[in-house]
Amino acid sequence: MDFLEFYKLSEHPFSSSIDNRFYFNSSQHAEALLRLKYAVDTMKGLAVVVGGVGTGKSTLARRMLDELDDTVYEAALLIVLHTSVTTDWLMKKIAMQLGVKNIGSSKLEVLGQVARKLHAIHDSGLKTVILVDEVQMLKSREIMEEFRGLLNMEVSEGKLITLVLFGLPELEDVLSLDLPLKQRISVKYKLKGFEQKITEEYIKHRIKVAACPQGIFASEAVQAVHYYSRGVPRLINTICDNAIFEGFLVKANPIGRDIIESVAQSLDLQPTDEEAEEYRHFG
Amino acid sequence: MIDKKTITSAAQKFASRGQIDEAIAEWEKLLAVNQDGNVYNTIGDLYLKKRDHQNAVASFEKAANIFREDGFYPKAIALFKKILNFMPEEVSALIALAQLNAERGFTNQAVDELQKVAGIFINRNNIEKAIEVYERILRLAPQDTGINIKIAELAQQAGLTGKACQSYGVVASNHLEKGEFEQAEEYYKKVLEIDPQNSSAIIGLSNLFDRTGNTETALQYLNKAISANPEDQSILLRYARLSIKAEKIDEAKQTLIHLTEKDPSNLDAKKLLGIIYVEEVLIEQAWNELKPCIDDAISDKNWADALAMLNNFDEVNSTPVRRRFVDIYRGNGDTESLLIHLKDLGELFEYKGINAEALKVYKEALEIKPDDPDISKKVKQLASSDHTGAEEQAGTADSGQTEEATPEGEGSSLQYLEIKKTEADFYVQQGLNEEAVKIYEELLEAHPDNEAIRTAMIDLQASCVPAVTGNDTSEDTGQDHTDINSAMNEILKEAGVDDTSSDERDYEAEFQKGIDFRREGQLDKAIEALQTASGDPFNVVRNSRMLALCYAEQGNYSDAVRQFKRALEELSSDDDGYQDVQYELAESYLKNGDYENALIRYSSISKYDPMFRDVAQKIESLQSGTEQNDGVFIMSSGETEEQGKAKKNRISYL
């Protein structure tokens, strides 16, 4: 019997990879989506989402892409993988994603093609949206200027393209490399860790999606998960995933606080003294 | 007696005439009777006037310390600042000032002052002192990663490699704690650049990769740590845990066996090993490993943990097991369960003829439920038994022995013999022939003349190897099956137990029906028939694989995975067909959206044969998360292939 069977789960409920089936519509993610959709629908130009490691930015980006109906939006998601992206490369990728054929070799040529394509998309009644994830890696003033250049393309209703940038808090510094671009931000949303109640709901939601008919964690275990993860979804996943495994080893059902504490310890998730004090009170 | 007024007046007179030394001498007369901060301050001013900075500093410091002891902190601070006005690099004043600020809770100011001190030491090339100061800063601001980096850099510069490694390690660990994996990796690697065998960094990197889901790399790092510290129990235990996580059960088992052999008191290792044995249905080995862990949990009154472990042996009806259940329920106050287990234990003693122990147990049960007629009857019967007195002695001695015995190795009464035969029969039905053989071996020791037992055991021994290999065609196993059945029938007849109704022909017929239904496309009916056929312990691989294929054709990949896994468990990696089944399992994982496990399975096949079918291509696609040659996009999530195709052009990587 493996641990999935032991806990009557049909699949891993706390895998760290992004899976839209497990998407949890927390109030802050719902609000962020609403604001971003507003920015897109009103052709505002530039929207920014920042959040710490593991707060759900990439999940939100994927979700947003999913929700942008391709009969209404010409949308694409670019995921930055490394820091050495050049302006040429960026523009060619955008051109490619917009469906430009026979992309030119010079940047000027590509810019002209992108501009014509944006007008064509607008004329066909669609709105162009480019989502870019992990933008903090693009620490280049030239790239920021390139983004600004794209946002200069306008029609009477608004910008021809909406850029939605996702990144770590350092994204603020990257945007500051081109202050005029920073001034063009029309919607900005900051993702934080969940409140305790939301952490509880999040855990319940994921277990439910994994088809478990019953709860796996005792309520004090859930409190401990929140405490050690500080409500950061990725850490919640890591702790719960490990706790399920550890719980299975000792055949604990439901999983208690002791297992969470042991997992948190082995993962080196130590709280600050202040947080520890608070925990002692609720513990 | 000293006239303070006269002395003061004389000192002031000398000072006004520029006779500084005489003035100081007068003031010092006052200090002989009273250590006054103000007097020291005045003397300090006089030294300053004659540009004797060293004595001026000494006097101001004395004054400041007196004010500080008396609780006049602002005065003390003012004096230290006064020193710093003319001696800006006076380390003792800066440190004293920092200490005062820290005592008053002005940590930032204290840190600034200490940073200045450290800077001074660096300028003087006194690196060790600078490090000491930075360590002092760390006590005030323990979370300051920058300070740790500074310490590490300085230590490295001064050739203090141990200190440098320790500090870089702290930085890495802080980043890891915050989930800043890249930075954590960078600093752990800095440690390894200085000391390639540094265990803490190697383990840290292993933790990091474990947390980021890269269990293989995590294991590689632990392997490195083991090479450097082959006998470090905590590393070995960590390795075993990770191996289990990576489903490398054999490796985990070997590590745990090594650990428990080296240190039989390592209960963590015993516990893990015991659980592995439980999963492998090696009950006796599991009991040997878990028994001390259960006892330890009982002595720690950790009832939940003890119960969780003991529940693995719920089916084992032996006194050591039942006694521990009783101990636990007695300890955790669950009287309802205690009563049940006391009755079980009582019956067990009774049936083994240890009536004195049985009586004791029933009496305890009666205290819990005085109105229980069955228990009352038992107590009366046992108490009035003619043999009780004689058995009391023998029973007690026996119970002492059985406590140390394995759960299966006890008793010799006829009734007990019958039950053990039935137990062996059960194992045979489950395909666990080796377990059945063990039971027969024990029985044979007690009953060496019993031919039925001997025959059954020989047959079973002969069937052990082929019964679990992959080439389980019906022709291969049919003979064994028949022999075992006939032997078992003999035993059952002897024991007066009815033969069971299920036999190989039923299973075979159901299997054939399953095949026919599948050919006709009637998958539901095929599955129904194959589910019945899967009760056949002698064709587990064939039946499970066929059932899995039906599930997969139905699109029910979760059940397909389960059945393929079942088939795989029956095979050893050397068996023909092992890689075929593993490939089918990987395909089911893939189609079920479980890319992680699919990758693990494809990688496992690749190790065996890198050219096996399209495994290399599958691994490459799964690792890159990009397009395959056939245009199907492998999403990094659980989306279906259709969904993946739809979004193929919407996601791109820069």
Interface residues (C-beta under 8 A of the other chain):
Chain A: M1 D2 S10 E11 H12 S15 S16 S17 I18 D19 N20 R21 F22 V53 G54 R62 L65 D66 D70 A75 A76 L77 L78 I79 V80 L81 H82 V85 W89 L90 K93 M96 Q97 V132 V232 R234 L235 T238 F245 L249 V250 K251 A252 G256 S266 L267 D268 L269 Q270 T272
Chain B: Q143 S173 L176 E177 K178 G179 E180 N207 R211 T212 G213 I244 K245 K271 L272 I275 E279 A304 D305 A308 M309 N311 N312 S558 K565 N592 G593 D594 Y595 E596 S636 S637 G638 E639 K647 N649 R650 I651 S652 Y653 L654
